[in-house]
Amino acid sequence: MRITRLWVFVTKFTHRQQNIPGTPTFDPLQKQQNHTHSQFAKQYGNIFSIRLGQRMVFVNGLKPVKEALVEHGENFVDRPSLPIFTDIIQNKGNIVSPDVDSYEQWKQQRRFALHTLRNFGLGKKSLESQIQVECQPFEPLSVVNNAVANIISCVVFGDRFDYSDSYFQTLLKLINEVVYLEGSIWAQLYNMFPWLMRRVPGPHKKIFSHLRILTDFVKLKIKEHKEDWDPSTPRDYIDSFFSEMEKWKDDAEAGFNEDNLCYCTLDLFAAGTETTSTTLNWALLYMIKYPEIQEKVQAEIDQVLGPSRLATMADRANMPYTDAVIHEIQRMGNILPLNVVRLTTKDTTLRGYTIPKGTMVAATLHSVLFDETEWETPFTFNPGHFLDSEGKFRRRDAFLPFSAGKRVCLGEQLARMELFLFFTSLLQRFTFSPPPGVEPTLESKVGVTHSPIPYKLCDQN
């Protein structure tokens, strides 16, 4: 029960108070942590709390999660103010992780970001050609990250980066390491004991040094944009933000200033890169793990696209098996198992339990994507989950990899487009297999996101 000198308590809610029926071990470093949460849910019910320095409520299962995030969306819309993020961004940047005092700014920033991204092709056919540029033949695994990054780069910076650009490759590696470290025990210790962790050495220091390099990169891009900005012809998100700064220059509370521009741009760039590239890494791993599924996808690609025509989003309707496989990759890949933590804005009653205002809440996506009452074979990679008896694609209510409610992923449409176009392009050109004599493993590591451990693959063609 004592974990790195921290006491951890699992408590079960009552209607008006909380009882502490026991103190089972909870180790945030264990790779089996999702299984642990599932076991707690079975023992204590779908709503329970863990006290790890401060209390966090876990909501599990499709119906409780949707009730919290959708039906009571306004009550679960805030983010907690965690010391490590406060120290990093100094309460600036309002798209991904605002604190409780900046909710109104977040609504304005999200509305603006979504409007601007749509103007530059989010969810539109006009963005397909840019994705197709990155779908040209290449050695896959080493540049998947770069290919995905180039898409969001075109939207926020107005430009793509060459695959031989070593500086850009370094930035992408820094993003990956930050995402891993922010989900590590070191970040958890920082949030629990900031007064101590600010003074002691450790891997958590890399989060700050890496982010300084990344913010310097974004600031340089902002400076370059300033030099030739033309309000009449916005090229990207940064240009559009400049125009919004002019519009709101007399209202400081709106949050349209250069500091927020820097951190919001970094939010979009990092989030738009890491999550999709991690999903594609899972995709290639599942294809070498299950070659018979890869073969069926390629047969459908050959039938619909042939050997050379690049896919468009219009083709997805005619490729139900491929679409089902991509959805199953997202379900099993489960890249954000605990979701991004919310904060209650008021005392809220959820399924008979009272959750006080200011409580951290994790509406776990793992519990939804592997809900045994929703999926026929929840722990098996099975594209049939998304196919009906006639082989047509079917939607599932329990498919929530992008979360739900007011905080649903801002880039969901872009991610869906990227996953379909990149995945079909890769399997159209390559037949993947593990190196000779190597048995693929689905072992993973967990930071902020859940990703496969490094692996190698070969092209059989």
C-alpha angles and dihedrals in degrees: 000000000000107000118185087333093305123121114224123196129189111206133186120223123237122192095266106007142023124248122199105220096173147332110243117181118269118185114184090196095061117106087218092063093118089053088048092054089049090052091050090051091053091049101039104023133257093297116054138137135231121204109212102159087314131024122269123184118216120208115195137187132037100275098045092044094050091044090054100041101034111023093037094027097138091053095054100038103102129086124225118251101242118191096232093055093041090054092046102048101019091226092306127127117050111197106081110014117018119160126236094274096057102053094117090050090049092055091052094044093048092047091050094045093050092047092048095046090052090051088056095049109281106160093357133114090240090074093055093079092055091051090047089056087062091046095074117122114286142142095284116213098042094057105029088100092051093047093053092043091054092061096056089038090061090053099046102027101025092233144074128226129235118249089235092056100116094189092056090047088054091052091053091051090051091052091051092049093047091051090051095046094046088063095045130103088256092064090045090052089049091055091048099043107019093155089060102035092053087065104040127075122242145116090295088074089067090064090064097041093047093048091050089058092046094048090048088055092051092045089053090052090050091050091050090050092051092057095062104019115149112188091203094060112036111194101191147337094302093053091047091050090054089057091049090051089057091048093052100033092120094050111066092176091067089073098225099140136121095263091056090044090057096049096039090051090050089048092054095042096048097040092044091053109038103045098049094042090050090052091050090050088055088048094057092044092053090048093056090042092052108030092170089063091047089053093053091049091051091049090055091046091051091049097049104028106019121213101309116017111105116233122250127198088256088067093061093081089058094048105062096155093052090047090050092050092051091050091049090050089055092047096048094035087058092183097181102037098167095036118224109303118256131202125220114243094200141004103293133192112215118181091334095313122112115226110191123229113271095030119141110237129193111196093195117222091194090066090053099043091049098034105148091209092056106039126058094216103010097176097044127082098244122158087190087081086079100040129081126217090277094051094254121139115262129193121232125210090215093060100103108144089139093051120233144252127036092336096051110144111287092214099046095120092047092048093050091051093047094048094051097044097042095043095049092045093051095049092043090060105029140042106207127211137160119261113278112285095011121119110210115240127204093212113142145189125225126217120136083318132037110240138166119261112253112287139171131231139182136217112237094198 
